[in-house]
Amino acid sequence: TGSAIWTPTAAKKFRLMGYHLSGTVAGVYTLKDGGTAGTIKVVIPSGAGGAGVYVDLGQGLLSAAANNTLFVQGPATATISGTLVGTEE
């Protein structure tokens, strides 16, 4: 399921409005709503250790259900770092 990167307050949904992620290994990094729920966005860094880019999601993507955690999944040996922009409602 990947690693949890945003666990909203009880009974709330997250609204992901943007992100800047980078990884130590080139590859596909997937954001998932609730771990096994549908893919929110796929991030493909420019290369191993690449700086990544900021992705603006405008009004954002609202989680499918309250209490869902946002997860990120990437190549098995990757270390992922970055910033998320959003709100809870």
N, C-alpha and C positions, 0 to 999 in steps of 0.2 A: 504493500500500500504506500510505501514511501515514508517520508518524515513529516510530522505535523509542523506547520509553520504559522498557523493562525487558529486558535481555539476561541470562539466568541464567548461572551458572557452568557450564562444560562438563559435559555429561552430567546436568544437573539440569533439573527442571521448576519453573516459578514457580507459586505458589498465590496468586492475587489475593484478598485478604480484605476489601478496602475501598478506596475512593478518594474524593478531593475534587478535582474538576477545574473549571476555569473557562476561558472563551474570550473573546477580544476581539470576536467576531462571534457574534450569535445564530444558532443552527442546531443541527444534529444532529452529535454527536461520537460516533464508533464505536470501541470497543476491539476489536482483532482478535488472535487467537491465531495467531502465525506469519505475520502479514501477509495472506495470502490465505485462511487457514483461516476457520472459522465465526466469526460475531460473538459476542463475549462479552457485551457490554452496550452499550446506547445511552444517551447522556447528552444531555439537552436543557437547556441553561442557561436561566436565567430571562430573559436578555436580553443584549445586547452589553455586555461588561464586567461581567456579573453575577457575584456572588460564588460561584455554584454551591452545591451541597449535598454533605454527606458521605454516601456510600452504603456501608452496612455489608453485606457479603456473608456474614456468619456464618462458617461453616467454610471459605468461599472456593470459588473455581473453579480447579481444577487444569488446567494446560495439557495439551493433547492429546498432546504428545510432548516428550521431552527435547530441549533446545537450541532450542526455539521461542522467538522474541522476541515480546514484547507490543508491539503498535503502536497508535497512536491516529490517527484520521483525522477531520478536520473540514472546515468550509468553507475554500476555497482561500486566502483572505486572513487566516485566523484565526491568532492566536498563542494557544497553549494552555499553561496552567500549572496546577500542582497537586501533590498528594501521593498516593502509592500506599502501601497497607499490605498486607504479605504475607510470604511466606517461600519458600524454595527447598527442594526435596526430591528 
